Amino acid sequence: MMKSKRAKACDITKKVKDRVWERDGGKCIICGSHYAMPNSHYIRRSQGGLGIEENIVTMCQRCHFMYDQGGERKVIATYTERYLRSKYPDWNPEKLIYKKGDY
């Protein structure tokens, strides 16, 4: 079965995961755990969040769960946004969302 353009745009490639892992020092950007993976979207996939470096961070399973489904979403989102802005001076959340016709 073929993926839609949106699904492909939101996927995280191995290349992006490798770059994010290196950028984040191989650990969760929230708690510092080395039991982490570079697979957390700042803008959720369900909201069209692209699988690009500027939208992906490394998180451990616990922090990722708290970000996605726990009561800490707002706090973690604020921290993550500050973190990404520190890495990408021209970072803009509007550029992280899939828009039909862009891909």
Rosetta blueprint (number, residue, H / E / L):
1 M L
2 M L
3 K L
4 S L
5 K H
6 R H
7 A H
8 K H
9 A H
10 C H
11 D L
12 I L
13 T L
14 K H
15 K H
16 V H
17 K H
18 D H
19 R H
20 V H
21 W H
22 E H
23 R H
24 D L
25 G L
26 G L
27 K L
28 C L
29 I L
30 I L
31 C L
32 G L
33 S L
34 H L
35 Y L
36 A E
37 M E
38 P E
39 N E
40 S E
41 H E
42 Y L
43 I L
44 R L
45 R H
46 S H
47 Q H
48 G L
49 G E
50 L L
51 G L
52 I L
53 E H
54 E H
55 N H
56 I E
57 V E
58 T E
59 M E
60 C E
61 Q H
62 R H
63 C H
64 H H
65 F H
66 M H
67 Y H
68 D H
69 Q L
70 G L
71 G L
72 E L
73 R H
74 K H
75 V H
76 I H
77 A H
78 T H
79 Y H
80 T H
81 E H
82 R H
83 Y H
84 L H
85 R H
86 S H
87 K H
88 Y L
89 P L
90 D L
91 W L
92 N L
93 P H
94 E H
95 K H
96 L H
97 I E
98 Y L
99 K L
100 K L
101 G L
102 D L
103 Y L
